[in-house]
Amino acid sequence: MTEPRRRRPATPEEAKALGHPLRLRIMRLCLVEELTNKQLADRLGRDPGTVLHHVRQLVAAGLLEPAPVRTGPSGALEKPYRSNNETWWLDGPLATADAETRFAPIEIFQEELREAGPDSVAVHEKFLLHLSPDEVEELDRRILAVLDEYVATDHERAGRPPVGGIFVLHHVKSGGG
C-alpha cells in the first residue's frame, strides 16, 4: 500500500512566489487549463511582460511547469503552462506573511466566484461555532484530511468538470469591537 502524501513546509522560494496575488491567480487559472502567457495576460487584463515575470517566478519555484508545446488556432506554436497543484501539499506557506498577503487567496477566490457567476455555486455551508484555539486546529486538521484524500486521487477524476472551493475559518467581529 502506498503511503499517503504528507504536507511539508514551503521553501523560502515557494513562500516568496506565493506572496503575490497575481501569481496566485495565475496558478489557479493554470490548474483548470493549460494557458499560454498571452492567454493569461488576456484573462487577467494585464500586460504580457508583467505576466511573464510572474510566470517565470512560479516556474523557478517549481509551482508552475511548461506544458507540451501545441499548435494554436492560427497555426503558430504555443507554449502553455500548467499548475502542478504542489501548493496543496505545502503546510501553511503564507502563515508568516503579513495580513494582506495572507488574505490574498480569499480575494482571488472572490474573483473566481464573480467570474463564474451565481449559477456556479454548487453548495455552500455557513456556520458559526464557539471554538477554542485547539478546537479550531482540530477542525482544520480533520477537514484537511478529507480534502487531502480528494486531492491525492483527483487525477482519477480528470475527465469530470472542475469544482473549486475554499475553506476559511475567521474570528467574528462582535458588535462591541
ZIVENBEL-V733744 format. One record per pair of residues at least 12 apart in sequence whose ideal C-beta (glycine too) atoms are under 10 Angstrom apart, sorted by sequence separation. I is the first residue (numbers start at 1). J is the second residue. D is the distance in whole Angstrom. If there is no record, write none. Layout:
i->(I | I)
j->(J | J)
d->(D | D)
//
This chain:
i->(36 | 37 | 39 | 40 | 67 | 68 | 93 | 38 | 66 | 67 | 150 | 26 | 29 | 37 | 38 | 40 | 41 | 66 | 67 | 68 | 25 | 26 | 29 | 36 | 37 | 40 | 66 | 67 | 35 | 65 | 66 | 67 | 26 | 37 | 64 | 65 | 22 | 25 | 26 | 37 | 64 | 65 | 87 | 147 | 25 | 36 | 37 | 64 | 65 | 26 | 35 | 63 | 64 | 147 | 25 | 63 | 65 | 22 | 59 | 62 | 63 | 64 | 58 | 63 | 144 | 22 | 62 | 63 | 143 | 26 | 30 | 58 | 61 | 25 | 55 | 61 | 143 | 27 | 63 | 140 | 22 | 23 | 26 | 27 | 30 | 139 | 22 | 25 | 26 | 58 | 140 | 23 | 24 | 63 | 139 | 22 | 23 | 26 | 27 | 34 | 36 | 22 | 23 | 26 | 34 | 35 | 137 | 21 | 22 | 30 | 31 | 34 | 36 | 39 | 136 | 20 | 23 | 24 | 30 | 33 | 34 | 36 | 38 | 23 | 30 | 136 | 27 | 34 | 36 | 17 | 20 | 26 | 27 | 30 | 19 | 20 | 23 | 26 | 131 | 18 | 24 | 39 | 122 | 17 | 18 | 23 | 38 | 40 | 123 | 129 | 16 | 17 | 23 | 36 | 37 | 38 | 39 | 40 | 122 | 124 | 17 | 36 | 37 | 39 | 122 | 123 | 125 | 127 | 130 | 17 | 18 | 35 | 36 | 37 | 120 | 122 | 129 | 13 | 14 | 16 | 17 | 34 | 36 | 37 | 120 | 128 | 16 | 17 | 18 | 34 | 35 | 36 | 15 | 17 | 34 | 35 | 13 | 14 | 17 | 33 | 34 | 35 | 13 | 14 | 34 | 35 | 116 | 12 | 13 | 14 | 33 | 34 | 11 | 13 | 30 | 32 | 33 | 10 | 11 | 30 | 31 | 32 | 113 | 29 | 30 | 31 | 112 | 113 | 10 | 30 | 31 | 91 | 112 | 113 | 27 | 29 | 30 | 31 | 112 | 26 | 27 | 28 | 30 | 109 | 27 | 31 | 88 | 109 | 110 | 26 | 27 | 31 | 109 | 27 | 108 | 27 | 28 | 88 | 89 | 109 | 27 | 88 | 106 | 105 | 89 | 106 | 24 | 88 | 89 | 105 | 88 | 106 | 103 | 85 | 88 | 44 | 18 | 85 | 17 | 24 | 85 | 14 | 18 | 43 | 14 | 19 | 15 | 18 | 19 | 10 | 14 | 17 | 18 | 10 | 15 | 16 | 24 | 28 | 8 | 15 | 19 | 10 | 11 | 14 | 15 | 18 | 19 | 21 | 25 | 29 | 10 | 15 | 21 | 24 | 25 | 28 | 32 | 7 | 8 | 9 | 10 | 15 | 16 | 19 | 20 | 23 | 24 | 27 | 28 | 7 | 8 | 9 | 10 | 11 | 15 | 19 | 21 | 22 | 25 | 26 | 5 | 6 | 7 | 8 | 9 | 10 | 18 | 19 | 21 | 24 | 25 | 28 | 29 | 5 | 7 | 9 | 10 | 20 | 21 | 24 | 25 | 28 | 6 | 7 | 8 | 10 | 19 | 23 | 24 | 7 | 9 | 10 | 15 | 18 | 21 | 22 | 25 | 29 | 18 | 21 | 24 | 25 | 21 | 33 | 32 | 31 | 32 | 31 | 28 | 7 | 4 | 7 | 6 | 5 | 4 | 4 | 5 | 5 | 4 | 2)
j->(48 | 49 | 51 | 52 | 79 | 80 | 105 | 51 | 79 | 80 | 163 | 40 | 43 | 51 | 52 | 54 | 55 | 80 | 81 | 82 | 40 | 41 | 44 | 51 | 52 | 55 | 81 | 82 | 51 | 81 | 82 | 83 | 43 | 54 | 81 | 82 | 40 | 43 | 44 | 55 | 82 | 83 | 105 | 165 | 44 | 55 | 56 | 83 | 84 | 46 | 55 | 83 | 84 | 167 | 46 | 84 | 86 | 44 | 81 | 84 | 85 | 86 | 81 | 86 | 167 | 46 | 86 | 87 | 167 | 51 | 55 | 83 | 86 | 51 | 81 | 87 | 169 | 54 | 90 | 167 | 50 | 51 | 54 | 55 | 58 | 167 | 51 | 54 | 55 | 87 | 169 | 53 | 54 | 93 | 169 | 53 | 54 | 57 | 58 | 65 | 67 | 54 | 55 | 58 | 66 | 67 | 169 | 54 | 55 | 63 | 64 | 67 | 69 | 72 | 169 | 54 | 57 | 58 | 64 | 67 | 68 | 70 | 72 | 58 | 65 | 171 | 63 | 70 | 72 | 54 | 57 | 63 | 64 | 67 | 57 | 58 | 61 | 64 | 169 | 57 | 63 | 78 | 161 | 57 | 58 | 63 | 78 | 80 | 163 | 169 | 57 | 58 | 64 | 77 | 78 | 79 | 80 | 81 | 163 | 165 | 59 | 78 | 79 | 81 | 164 | 165 | 167 | 169 | 172 | 60 | 61 | 78 | 79 | 80 | 163 | 165 | 172 | 57 | 58 | 60 | 61 | 78 | 80 | 81 | 164 | 172 | 61 | 62 | 63 | 79 | 80 | 81 | 61 | 63 | 80 | 81 | 60 | 61 | 64 | 80 | 81 | 82 | 61 | 62 | 82 | 83 | 164 | 61 | 62 | 63 | 82 | 83 | 61 | 63 | 80 | 82 | 83 | 61 | 62 | 81 | 82 | 83 | 164 | 81 | 82 | 83 | 164 | 165 | 63 | 83 | 84 | 144 | 165 | 166 | 81 | 83 | 84 | 85 | 166 | 81 | 82 | 83 | 85 | 164 | 83 | 87 | 144 | 165 | 166 | 83 | 84 | 88 | 166 | 85 | 166 | 86 | 87 | 147 | 148 | 168 | 87 | 148 | 166 | 166 | 151 | 168 | 87 | 151 | 152 | 168 | 152 | 170 | 168 | 151 | 154 | 111 | 87 | 154 | 87 | 94 | 155 | 86 | 90 | 115 | 87 | 93 | 90 | 93 | 94 | 86 | 90 | 93 | 94 | 87 | 92 | 93 | 101 | 105 | 86 | 93 | 97 | 89 | 90 | 93 | 94 | 97 | 98 | 100 | 104 | 108 | 90 | 95 | 101 | 104 | 105 | 108 | 112 | 88 | 89 | 90 | 91 | 96 | 97 | 100 | 101 | 104 | 105 | 108 | 109 | 89 | 90 | 91 | 92 | 93 | 97 | 101 | 103 | 104 | 107 | 108 | 88 | 89 | 90 | 91 | 92 | 93 | 101 | 102 | 104 | 107 | 108 | 111 | 112 | 89 | 91 | 93 | 94 | 104 | 105 | 108 | 109 | 112 | 91 | 92 | 93 | 95 | 104 | 108 | 109 | 93 | 95 | 96 | 101 | 104 | 107 | 108 | 111 | 115 | 105 | 108 | 111 | 112 | 111 | 162 | 162 | 162 | 164 | 164 | 164 | 144 | 145 | 148 | 148 | 148 | 148 | 149 | 151 | 152 | 152 | 152)
d->(9 | 9 | 10 | 9 | 8 | 8 | 10 | 8 | 6 | 4 | 10 | 6 | 6 | 6 | 9 | 9 | 10 | 8 | 6 | 10 | 9 | 10 | 8 | 10 | 5 | 7 | 6 | 5 | 10 | 7 | 8 | 10 | 9 | 10 | 5 | 6 | 10 | 9 | 7 | 6 | 7 | 8 | 10 | 9 | 6 | 10 | 10 | 6 | 6 | 10 | 10 | 7 | 7 | 7 | 10 | 7 | 9 | 7 | 7 | 8 | 9 | 9 | 8 | 6 | 8 | 7 | 7 | 6 | 6 | 7 | 9 | 8 | 9 | 10 | 6 | 10 | 9 | 10 | 9 | 8 | 8 | 10 | 6 | 10 | 9 | 10 | 8 | 9 | 6 | 10 | 7 | 10 | 10 | 10 | 7 | 9 | 5 | 10 | 6 | 10 | 9 | 5 | 8 | 6 | 9 | 9 | 10 | 10 | 10 | 10 | 10 | 4 | 10 | 9 | 6 | 7 | 6 | 10 | 6 | 10 | 8 | 9 | 9 | 6 | 9 | 10 | 6 | 8 | 8 | 9 | 8 | 9 | 6 | 8 | 10 | 10 | 9 | 7 | 8 | 10 | 10 | 8 | 10 | 5 | 9 | 8 | 8 | 9 | 9 | 8 | 8 | 5 | 9 | 10 | 9 | 10 | 8 | 8 | 6 | 9 | 9 | 5 | 8 | 9 | 10 | 9 | 10 | 10 | 10 | 8 | 8 | 9 | 6 | 9 | 9 | 9 | 10 | 9 | 10 | 10 | 4 | 9 | 5 | 8 | 9 | 7 | 7 | 9 | 7 | 10 | 6 | 7 | 9 | 6 | 4 | 6 | 7 | 5 | 9 | 8 | 7 | 8 | 5 | 7 | 5 | 10 | 8 | 9 | 8 | 6 | 8 | 9 | 8 | 9 | 8 | 10 | 10 | 9 | 8 | 5 | 8 | 9 | 8 | 9 | 5 | 4 | 6 | 10 | 10 | 4 | 9 | 9 | 10 | 9 | 9 | 8 | 9 | 6 | 9 | 8 | 10 | 7 | 10 | 8 | 5 | 9 | 10 | 8 | 9 | 8 | 9 | 10 | 4 | 9 | 9 | 9 | 10 | 8 | 8 | 9 | 7 | 8 | 7 | 7 | 8 | 6 | 9 | 5 | 9 | 9 | 9 | 9 | 10 | 7 | 9 | 10 | 7 | 8 | 9 | 9 | 10 | 8 | 8 | 9 | 8 | 9 | 8 | 5 | 7 | 10 | 6 | 9 | 6 | 8 | 10 | 10 | 10 | 9 | 10 | 5 | 6 | 10 | 9 | 6 | 7 | 8 | 9 | 9 | 9 | 10 | 4 | 9 | 8 | 6 | 10 | 6 | 9 | 8 | 6 | 7 | 7 | 8 | 10 | 10 | 8 | 9 | 6 | 9 | 8 | 6 | 7 | 6 | 8 | 9 | 7 | 5 | 9 | 9 | 9 | 10 | 9 | 8 | 7 | 6 | 8 | 4 | 8 | 10 | 4 | 9 | 5 | 9 | 9 | 6 | 4 | 8 | 8 | 8 | 8 | 5 | 10 | 7 | 9 | 8 | 10 | 9 | 8 | 10 | 9 | 10 | 9 | 10 | 10 | 9 | 6 | 9 | 7 | 10 | 9 | 6 | 10 | 8 | 9 | 9 | 5 | 8 | 8 | 9 | 8 | 8 | 9 | 8 | 9 | 7 | 7 | 8 | 8 | 6 | 7 | 9)
//
